[in-house]
Amino acid sequence: MPTHPSTAEELYHQALDRLAEGDAAAAADGLRRCLEADPGMLDAMHGLIRALQEQADFDGAIAVARRLLELDQHAVRARRMNKCDERPFGAWPGPLVDQARALRLELRERGRDVVDA
C-alpha cells in the first residue's frame, strides 16, 4: 500500500482505517484531503461528520452536514446532525441517543437554546 495516497478513493480508505483505529484527528485530516481531491464524494462527507463528532467538534460536524444536505437531500446522518437540537430523545434510534445527549449538552454549554420535546 502506498504511503502517500494520490486518489480520493485511497485517501478515503486510509482515513477510514484511522477512524477505526480510534485516531479521529488523523481521520478528519485524511477525509478533508479526500474532499479536496473530490469535493462531491458523499461517503467522505459522512466519514468526516463522524470523525468530527468523535472529536466533539459539533460545529464542524454540523457545517459538513449542511454541505452534505445541499448535495444529497436524503443523507440521513447529515439530516440528524442538522436537526439534532430539534428532536426528542425518544425519536433517536439506539446508539444515536448518547450522541444526541452529548450534542445537546455541548450546545447548552455554548449558550444555545435547545428544544426539549
N, C-alpha and C positions, 0 to 999 in steps of 0.2 A: 504494500500500500504506500503511495507517495506521501512524503512528509509535508509537502506543500500542495494541497489540492488546488486544482485550477478550475474545475467546473462547479457550478452552483449545486449540482447533484452530489458531488464529492464533499463539498463544504457542508451540505445539509446532513449527510450521513455521519460525518465526523462530529458535527455539533450534537447530533442525537446520541452518539456514543458518550460524549462528555456529560450530557444531561443524565444519561443512565448511570454514569459513574458518580453522580452527585455534584458535579462541578458546573453549577448553573451559570456562573460568570463566564467561564470559557465557552459554554454552550451558547449563551446570548451573543458573545463576540462572534463566534462562528456563524450563527444564524444571521447576524447583521451583515457579515461579509457575503454570505449566500444571497441575501436580498439585494446587496449592491450589484451582484452579478446577474441576478434575475429578480427584478422588483415585483413581478407578478406571481412568484412561487408561493401559493397559498399554504402549502404544508409547512414551509419555513416560517410563515407568519404565525401559524398555530403553535409551532415549537417555540418561537420567540415569546409568545404570550406566556407559555408555561414556564420558560426559563426566567422570565421577569417576575412571575408570581413567586417562584421558588426563592428569589432574592428579596421579596417583599417590595418590589418596585411596581406598586399597583398603578401609579400614574402612567408609567411606561407601558404596562400591560394594557391599560385602557386605551392609550393612544394607538397602539398596534391593533387592538381590537376594532377601533373605529375605522382605521385604514382598511382592515380586512373586510369589514362590513361594506365599505364603499365598493370593493371588488366582488364580494360574494355575499349577497343578502341572506343566504341560507347558512352561513357559518355559525354553528351552534355555540362554540366556545366564545367567539367574539361577541355574540349577542348576549351571552351570560355575563361577560365582563362589563359590557357597556351598560347593562341594566341591573348590575349587581346590587345596587342600593335601593332598588325598587321592588324586589321580590321578597315575599315572606319566606322564612327559613323552610317551612314545610313544602314549598314548591321546588326545592333543590333536591336532585337525586343524590343518594348515597354520599360519596366522599366529597362532593361539592359543598356540603353543609359546612364542614370545617373551613374550607376556603372562603365561603361567604361570611362566616363569623369573623375570621381574621381580617377580611377586607372591610367589613363594617366597622370593626374596632379601629382599624387604621384611619378610615375616613372620619370617624368621630374624633379621634385624637388630633386630626388636622382641622377640626372645627367645621366640617361639612355636615349638613343636615342629612340624616339617614332615616328613611321611612321604615317604621316597624309595623308590619301588617300582620 
